[in-house]
Amino acid sequence: MSSVVRLPRRGHRPADTPAIPDIIARYDFRSVYQPILSPTHQKLVGYEALVRVSRDNQPVSPVELFEQADRHDQTPGLDRHLLQLHLDNFAAGSQPVWLFLNISPATCIHPEASLERLASQCQQSGIHPEKVVLELVETASDNPAALLDFIHNAKARGFQIAIDDFGMGDSNFERLWRINPLIVKLDRSLLMNAETNSRARMLLESLVKMIRESGSLVLLEGIENHAQARIALDTEADLLQGFLFARPSGLGDHQAELAEQSLRAVIADSSESSLQDIRDQEGYLRLLRFEILEACHSLIRELPFNTACGRLLEVDGVKRCFLLNSQGIQQGNLARANPDIHRGKFNPLYHSAGARWAHREYFRNALERPQQISSCRPYVGLPDAKRTVTLSTMLPGQRVLCVDIHPDEVFGGQLGFPATL
């Protein structure tokens, strides 16, 4: 998306290089705008301005064009031309929303592309700087100090700042906090990875939460299907953008209405799926509680440990059970759902009979809530180095039954275990 106006930096053209015809005069440029939506307000709140390029009525790759401009030291001039084009076309629509403009870091610090010129362009187009969000890549400048000066001065003139493609390359939280942008746009690769990997999804949710807590809004772009939209909604990102809602186009009379209709339909679909997931998860937790209580009753009747836990170990996600005494010392070895699956690998932690687990949260939970089945926070289990949640409950004689579950194997890792079942 925003890559169509982002350029790599190269050296200046040598003095003896022949003059190159003005690249702007050789191509035709057209502004297109992609809606940016707020799922909370369920309405359009901004547009990202993009460019479409042609020559002799044939489309030209914007990336290829900008690389040419960069090779011939015409990047600042091309950037100025595009900014004016986007501003003029947007002013014709005069909508009460943000206009997102991509700014090349090289252009930001170029003497011929000063903020004064940009402010003047806004004034000529009748657009107040507060409606303009300047999109910058926080890792892309060869001169970070000059870029920070640009950002400081831009804010002083009323422009809003967005950091683009955060989460790729050497994105850095320290720089993010120094820039303190209004909006952080996460690189779409994070959303794509989250669609296929439960750990990547958890990391995305944590990243969104961290950025929001630091004082910036989060925009997830590149949303192309309902699965990605649902992930984006679950993260509680503030702003959404992508082909699922609207493709870049001219500012037509019904573009905002159609984009908002698409957003509302996606939210309704996601809400229904979420309700079904909740029902399924509640059913799973009821089954889990029932089987744990059945195992407890079998242990009270002094059945062999593996026999008592047999049906419990057949429940999805349950991997092992073990028994602790009142001091947190493990009594015997583990009862496993998949015996010896790691026996071909060396693991000195495999046999844990006699290990002392009194320092663990799940043991303390059982002591504090002896009449309940408690769950602990996720941690890395020692027997297999996988993310684990342990459920625990007190038995007569101050014994504690512990049940290890791999949460990533249940409901795509999206099941939240309550404090008590």
Secondary structure, 3 states (H helix, E strand, C coil): CHHHHCCCCCCCCCCCCCCCCCHHHHCEEEEEEEEEEECCCCEEEEEEEEEEEEECCEEECHHHHHHHHHHCCCHHHHHHHHHHHHHHHHHHHCCCCEEEEECCHHHHCCCCCCHHHHHHHHHHHCCCHHHEEEEEECCCCCCHHHHHHHHHHHHHCCCEEEEEEECCCCCCHHHHHHHCCCEEEECHHHHHHHHHCHHHHHHHHHHHHHHHHHCCEEEECCCCCHHHHHHHHHHCCCEECCCCCCCCECCCCCHHHHHHHHHHHHHHHHHHHHHHHHHHHHHHHHHHHHHHHHHHHHHHCCCCHHHHCCCHHHCCCEEEEEEECCCCEECCCCEECCCCCCCCCCCCCCCCCCCECCCCHHHHHHHHCCCCCEECCCEECCCCCCEEEEEEEEECCCEEEEEEECHHHCHHHCCCCCCEC
